[in-house]
Amino acid sequence: QPQPQPQPQPQPQPQPQPQPQPQPQPQPQPQPQPQPQPQPQP
């Protein structure tokens, strides 16, 4: 009776955790102040 060769258990490779990319905060666009139209003097 030949001795059965034990199957070596393959070591699972640990999956590297992906580093989450930080989302850049959008810069708020400043609202332009509307220039008041001067009222013509009658």
CHARMM-style PDB file with segment names, atoms N, HN, CA, C and O in Angstrom:
ATOM      1  N   GLN     1       0.862  -1.205   0.000  1.00  0.00      PROA
ATOM      2  CA  GLN     1       0.000   0.000   0.000  1.00  0.00      PROA
ATOM      3  C   GLN     1       0.894   1.250   0.000  1.00  0.00      PROA
ATOM      4  O   GLN     1       1.599   1.511   0.975  1.00  0.00      PROA
ATOM      5  N   PRO     2       0.861   2.004  -1.077  1.00  0.00      PROA
ATOM      6  CA  PRO     2       1.659   3.268  -1.087  1.00  0.00      PROA
ATOM      7  C   PRO     2       1.006   4.309  -0.181  1.00  0.00      PROA
ATOM      8  O   PRO     2      -0.217   4.434  -0.104  1.00  0.00      PROA
ATOM      9  N   GLN     3       1.833   5.010   0.463  1.00  0.00      PROA
ATOM     10  HN  GLN     3       2.825   4.909   0.400  1.00  0.00      PROA
ATOM     11  CA  GLN     3       1.299   6.053   1.346  1.00  0.00      PROA
ATOM     12  C   GLN     3       0.768   7.205   0.482  1.00  0.00      PROA
ATOM     13  O   GLN     3       1.488   7.714  -0.377  1.00  0.00      PROA
ATOM     14  N   PRO     4      -0.490   7.619   0.705  1.00  0.00      PROA
ATOM     15  CA  PRO     4      -1.010   8.744  -0.127  1.00  0.00      PROA
ATOM     16  C   PRO     4      -0.308  10.047   0.266  1.00  0.00      PROA
ATOM     17  O   PRO     4      -0.105  10.355   1.440  1.00  0.00      PROA
ATOM     18  N   GLN     5       0.035  10.762  -0.739  1.00  0.00      PROA
ATOM     19  HN  GLN     5      -0.130  10.513  -1.693  1.00  0.00      PROA
ATOM     20  CA  GLN     5       0.717  12.045  -0.474  1.00  0.00      PROA
ATOM     21  C   GLN     5      -0.322  13.048   0.021  1.00  0.00      PROA
ATOM     22  O   GLN     5      -1.327  13.287  -0.649  1.00  0.00      PROA
ATOM     23  N   PRO     6      -0.076  13.637   1.201  1.00  0.00      PROA
ATOM     24  CA  PRO     6      -1.067  14.642   1.666  1.00  0.00      PROA
ATOM     25  C   PRO     6      -1.003  15.894   0.803  1.00  0.00      PROA
ATOM     26  O   PRO     6       0.070  16.407   0.484  1.00  0.00      PROA
ATOM     27  N   GLN     7      -2.166  16.355   0.445  1.00  0.00      PROA
ATOM     28  HN  GLN     7      -3.037  15.938   0.704  1.00  0.00      PROA
ATOM     29  CA  GLN     7      -2.219  17.563  -0.381  1.00  0.00      PROA
ATOM     30  C   GLN     7      -1.904  18.774   0.500  1.00  0.00      PROA
ATOM     31  O   GLN     7      -2.582  19.006   1.501  1.00  0.00      PROA
ATOM     32  N   PRO     8      -0.887  19.539   0.132  1.00  0.00      PROA
ATOM     33  CA  PRO     8      -0.588  20.725   0.960  1.00  0.00      PROA
ATOM     34  C   PRO     8      -1.686  21.782   0.790  1.00  0.00      PROA
ATOM     35  O   PRO     8      -2.118  22.107  -0.316  1.00  0.00      PROA
ATOM     36  N   GLN     9      -2.099  22.287   1.920  1.00  0.00      PROA
ATOM     37  HN  GLN     9      -1.748  22.024   2.818  1.00  0.00      PROA
ATOM     38  CA  GLN     9      -3.135  23.318   1.857  1.00  0.00      PROA
ATOM     39  C   GLN     9      -2.486  24.632   1.411  1.00  0.00      PROA
ATOM     40  O   GLN     9      -1.544  25.109   2.045  1.00  0.00      PROA
ATOM     41  N   PRO    10      -2.986  25.209   0.330  1.00  0.00      PROA
ATOM     42  CA  PRO    10      -2.378  26.494  -0.106  1.00  0.00      PROA
ATOM     43  C   PRO    10      -2.771  27.610   0.863  1.00  0.00      PROA
ATOM     44  O   PRO    10      -3.925  27.743   1.271  1.00  0.00      PROA
ATOM     45  N   GLN    11      -1.784  28.383   1.201  1.00  0.00      PROA
ATOM     46  HN  GLN    11      -0.847  28.275   0.871  1.00  0.00      PROA
ATOM     47  CA  GLN    11      -2.046  29.496   2.111  1.00  0.00      PROA
ATOM     48  C   GLN    11      -2.729  30.615   1.321  1.00  0.00      PROA
ATOM     49  O   GLN    11      -2.206  31.071   0.305  1.00  0.00      PROA
ATOM     50  N   PRO    12      -3.881  31.047   1.784  1.00  0.00      PROA
ATOM     51  CA  PRO    12      -4.553  32.132   1.019  1.00  0.00      PROA
ATOM     52  C   PRO    12      -3.811  33.458   1.225  1.00  0.00      PROA
ATOM     53  O   PRO    12      -3.443  33.833   2.338  1.00  0.00      PROA
ATOM     54  N   GLN    13      -3.620  34.114   0.143  1.00  0.00      PROA
ATOM     55  HN  GLN    13      -3.919  33.809  -0.761  1.00  0.00      PROA
ATOM     56  CA  GLN    13      -2.928  35.411   0.219  1.00  0.00      PROA
ATOM     57  C   GLN    13      -3.908  36.451   0.750  1.00  0.00      PROA
ATOM     58  O   GLN    13      -5.010  36.601   0.222  1.00  0.00      PROA
ATOM     59  N   PRO    14      -3.506  37.163   1.790  1.00  0.00      PROA
ATOM     60  CA  PRO    14      -4.449  38.188   2.295  1.00  0.00      PROA
ATOM     61  C   PRO    14      -4.580  39.331   1.301  1.00  0.00      PROA
ATOM     62  O   PRO    14      -3.595  39.855   0.779  1.00  0.00      PROA
ATOM     63  N   GLN    15      -5.800  39.686   1.066  1.00  0.00      PROA
ATOM     64  HN  GLN    15      -6.600  39.261   1.490  1.00  0.00      PROA
ATOM     65  CA  GLN    15      -6.045  40.781   0.120  1.00  0.00      PROA
ATOM     66  C   GLN    15      -5.724  42.110   0.802  1.00  0.00      PROA
ATOM     67  O   GLN    15      -6.240  42.394   1.883  1.00  0.00      PROA
ATOM     68  N   PRO    16      -4.880  42.918   0.176  1.00  0.00      PROA
ATOM     69  CA  PRO    16      -4.595  44.229   0.801  1.00  0.00      PROA
ATOM     70  C   PRO    16      -5.827  45.132   0.735  1.00  0.00      PROA
ATOM     71  O   PRO    16      -6.500  45.234  -0.291  1.00  0.00      PROA
ATOM     72  N   GLN    17      -6.089  45.769   1.845  1.00  0.00      PROA
ATOM     73  HN  GLN    17      -5.543  45.686   2.678  1.00  0.00      PROA
ATOM     74  CA  GLN    17      -7.243  46.667   1.878  1.00  0.00      PROA
ATOM     75  C   GLN    17      -6.885  47.952   1.116  1.00  0.00      PROA
ATOM     76  O   GLN    17      -5.884  48.601   1.421  1.00  0.00      PROA
ATOM     77  N   PRO    18      -7.701  48.310   0.136  1.00  0.00      PROA
ATOM     78  CA  PRO    18      -7.387  49.553  -0.604  1.00  0.00      PROA
ATOM     79  C   PRO    18      -7.660  50.777   0.276  1.00  0.00      PROA
ATOM     80  O   PRO    18      -8.671  50.867   0.972  1.00  0.00      PROA
ATOM     81  N   GLN    19      -6.733  51.688   0.213  1.00  0.00      PROA
ATOM     82  HN  GLN    19      -5.911  51.615  -0.352  1.00  0.00      PROA
ATOM     83  CA  GLN    19      -6.904  52.918   0.988  1.00  0.00      PROA
ATOM     84  C   GLN    19      -7.931  53.799   0.285  1.00  0.00      PROA
ATOM     85  O   GLN    19      -7.794  54.086  -0.904  1.00  0.00      PROA
ATOM     86  N   PRO    20      -8.955  54.226   1.011  1.00  0.00      PROA
ATOM     87  CA  PRO    20      -9.955  55.084   0.328  1.00  0.00      PROA
ATOM     88  C   PRO    20      -9.365  56.457   0.032  1.00  0.00      PROA
ATOM     89  O   PRO    20      -8.721  57.084   0.874  1.00  0.00      PROA
ATOM     90  N   GLN    21      -9.604  56.886  -1.170  1.00  0.00      PROA
ATOM     91  HN  GLN    21     -10.127  56.376  -1.854  1.00  0.00      PROA
ATOM     92  CA  GLN    21      -9.095  58.201  -1.565  1.00  0.00      PROA
ATOM     93  C   GLN    21      -9.995  59.278  -0.960  1.00  0.00      PROA
ATOM     94  O   GLN    21     -11.213  59.230  -1.126  1.00  0.00      PROA
ATOM     95  N   PRO    22      -9.407  60.243  -0.262  1.00  0.00      PROA
ATOM     96  CA  PRO    22     -10.276  61.299   0.304  1.00  0.00      PROA
ATOM     97  C   PRO    22     -10.854  62.173  -0.799  1.00  0.00      PROA
ATOM     98  O   PRO    22     -10.156  62.614  -1.712  1.00  0.00      PROA
ATOM     99  N   GLN    23     -12.137  62.403  -0.680  1.00  0.00      PROA
ATOM    100  HN  GLN    23     -12.705  62.046   0.061  1.00  0.00      PROA
ATOM    101  CA  GLN    23     -12.794  63.231  -1.692  1.00  0.00      PROA
ATOM    102  C   GLN    23     -12.431  64.695  -1.438  1.00  0.00      PROA
ATOM    103  O   GLN    23     -12.597  65.189  -0.323  1.00  0.00      PROA
ATOM    104  N   PRO    24     -11.935  65.396  -2.473  1.00  0.00      PROA
ATOM    105  CA  PRO    24     -11.614  66.821  -2.253  1.00  0.00      PROA
ATOM    106  C   PRO    24     -12.887  67.633  -2.052  1.00  0.00      PROA
ATOM    107  O   PRO    24     -13.877  67.470  -2.765  1.00  0.00      PROA
ATOM    108  N   GLN    25     -12.825  68.496  -1.075  1.00  0.00      PROA
ATOM    109  HN  GLN    25     -12.020  68.628  -0.496  1.00  0.00      PROA
ATOM    110  CA  GLN    25     -13.983  69.336  -0.801  1.00  0.00      PROA
ATOM    111  C   GLN    25     -14.063  70.423  -1.876  1.00  0.00      PROA
ATOM    112  O   GLN    25     -13.091  71.146  -2.096  1.00  0.00      PROA
ATOM    113  N   PRO    26     -15.208  70.542  -2.542  1.00  0.00      PROA
ATOM    114  CA  PRO    26     -15.301  71.595  -3.577  1.00  0.00      PROA
ATOM    115  C   PRO    26     -15.328  72.976  -2.931  1.00  0.00      PROA
ATOM    116  O   PRO    26     -16.017  73.218  -1.941  1.00  0.00      PROA
ATOM    117  N   GLN    27     -14.569  73.844  -3.519  1.00  0.00      PROA
ATOM    118  HN  GLN    27     -14.009  73.647  -4.324  1.00  0.00      PROA
ATOM    119  CA  GLN    27     -14.535  75.214  -3.000  1.00  0.00      PROA
ATOM    120  C   GLN    27     -15.818  75.934  -3.417  1.00  0.00      PROA
ATOM    121  O   GLN    27     -16.177  75.936  -4.595  1.00  0.00      PROA
ATOM    122  N   PRO    28     -16.505  76.542  -2.456  1.00  0.00      PROA
ATOM    123  CA  PRO    28     -17.744  77.239  -2.853  1.00  0.00      PROA
ATOM    124  C   PRO    28     -17.413  78.481  -3.675  1.00  0.00      PROA
ATOM    125  O   PRO    28     -16.541  79.276  -3.323  1.00  0.00      PROA
ATOM    126  N   GLN    29     -18.125  78.615  -4.757  1.00  0.00      PROA
ATOM    127  HN  GLN    29     -18.833  77.970  -5.043  1.00  0.00      PROA
ATOM    128  CA  GLN    29     -17.888  79.765  -5.626  1.00  0.00      PROA
ATOM    129  C   GLN    29     -18.547  80.994  -5.001  1.00  0.00      PROA
ATOM    130  O   GLN    29     -19.731  80.963  -4.668  1.00  0.00      PROA
ATOM    131  N   PRO    30     -17.779  82.078  -4.840  1.00  0.00      PROA
ATOM    132  CA  PRO    30     -18.412  83.286  -4.259  1.00  0.00      PROA
ATOM    133  C   PRO    30     -19.415  83.884  -5.235  1.00  0.00      PROA
ATOM    134  O   PRO    30     -19.159  84.020  -6.432  1.00  0.00      PROA
ATOM    135  N   GLN    31     -20.548  84.231  -4.682  1.00  0.00      PROA
ATOM    136  HN  GLN    31     -20.756  84.121  -3.710  1.00  0.00      PROA
ATOM    137  CA  GLN    31     -21.577  84.830  -5.532  1.00  0.00      PROA
ATOM    138  C   GLN    31     -21.189  86.283  -5.820  1.00  0.00      PROA
ATOM    139  O   GLN    31     -20.930  87.051  -4.894  1.00  0.00      PROA
ATOM    140  N   PRO    32     -21.149  86.658  -7.103  1.00  0.00      PROA
ATOM    141  CA  PRO    32     -20.802  88.062  -7.404  1.00  0.00      PROA
ATOM    142  C   PRO    32     -21.938  88.999  -6.988  1.00  0.00      PROA
ATOM    143  O   PRO    32     -23.116  88.740  -7.237  1.00  0.00      PROA
ATOM    144  N   GLN    33     -21.546  90.065  -6.362  1.00  0.00      PROA
ATOM    145  HN  GLN    33     -20.590  90.274  -6.159  1.00  0.00      PROA
ATOM    146  CA  GLN    33     -22.546  91.038  -5.938  1.00  0.00      PROA
ATOM    147  C   GLN    33     -22.993  91.843  -7.160  1.00  0.00      PROA
ATOM    148  O   GLN    33     -22.163  92.414  -7.868  1.00  0.00      PROA
ATOM    149  N   PRO    34     -24.301  91.886  -7.406  1.00  0.00      PROA
ATOM    150  CA  PRO    34     -24.752  92.667  -8.577  1.00  0.00      PROA
ATOM    151  C   PRO    34     -24.589  94.164  -8.307  1.00  0.00      PROA
ATOM    152  O   PRO    34     -24.901  94.672  -7.230  1.00  0.00      PROA
ATOM    153  N   GLN    35     -24.099  94.821  -9.308  1.00  0.00      PROA
ATOM    154  HN  GLN    35     -23.846  94.408 -10.183  1.00  0.00      PROA
ATOM    155  CA  GLN    35     -23.909  96.273  -9.165  1.00  0.00      PROA
ATOM    156  C   GLN    35     -25.266  96.960  -9.341  1.00  0.00      PROA
ATOM    157  O   GLN    35     -25.941  96.761 -10.351  1.00  0.00      PROA
ATOM    158  N   PRO    36     -25.660  97.765  -8.358  1.00  0.00      PROA
ATOM    159  CA  PRO    36     -26.964  98.460  -8.534  1.00  0.00      PROA
ATOM    160  C   PRO    36     -26.852  99.534  -9.612  1.00  0.00      PROA
ATOM    161  O   PRO    36     -25.899 100.310  -9.679  1.00  0.00      PROA
ATOM    162  N   GLN    37     -27.866  99.527 -10.435  1.00  0.00      PROA
ATOM    163  HN  GLN    37     -28.640  98.897 -10.381  1.00  0.00      PROA
ATOM    164  CA  GLN    37     -27.862 100.520 -11.511  1.00  0.00      PROA
ATOM    165  C   GLN    37     -28.274 101.870 -10.915  1.00  0.00      PROA
ATOM    166  O   GLN    37     -29.296 101.965 -10.236  1.00  0.00      PROA
ATOM    167  N   PRO    38     -27.475 102.913 -11.173  1.00  0.00      PROA
ATOM    168  CA  PRO    38     -27.878 104.233 -10.623  1.00  0.00      PROA
ATOM    169  C   PRO    38     -29.130 104.755 -11.347  1.00  0.00      PROA
ATOM    170  O   PRO    38     -29.238 104.717 -12.572  1.00  0.00      PROA
ATOM    171  N   GLN    39     -30.041 105.229 -10.546  1.00  0.00      PROA
ATOM    172  HN  GLN    39     -29.954 105.260  -9.550  1.00  0.00      PROA
ATOM    173  CA  GLN    39     -31.258 105.769 -11.138  1.00  0.00      PROA
ATOM    174  C   GLN    39     -30.939 107.153 -11.723  1.00  0.00      PROA
ATOM    175  O   GLN    39     -30.379 108.017 -11.048  1.00  0.00      PROA
ATOM    176  N   PRO    40     -31.306 107.335 -12.978  1.00  0.00      PROA
ATOM    177  CA  PRO    40     -31.036 108.682 -13.555  1.00  0.00      PROA
ATOM    178  C   PRO    40     -31.950 109.726 -12.903  1.00  0.00      PROA
ATOM    179  O   PRO    40     -33.147 109.513 -12.707  1.00  0.00      PROA
ATOM    180  N   GLN    41     -31.369 110.788 -12.599  1.00  0.00      PROA
ATOM    181  HN  GLN    41     -30.397 110.962 -12.758  1.00  0.00      PROA
ATOM    182  CA  GLN    41     -32.153 111.866 -11.998  1.00  0.00      PROA
ATOM    183  C   GLN    41     -32.974 112.550 -13.091  1.00  0.00      PROA
ATOM    184  O   GLN    41     -32.427 112.975 -14.109  1.00  0.00      PROA
ATOM    185  N   PRO    42     -34.266 112.654 -12.879  1.00  0.00      PROA
ATOM    186  CA  PRO    42     -35.078 113.323 -13.931  1.00  0.00      PROA
ATOM    187  C   PRO    42     -34.801 114.820 -13.958  1.00  0.00      PROA
ATOM    188  OT1 PRO    42     -35.383 115.541 -14.767  1.00  0.00      PROA
TER     189      PRO     42
END
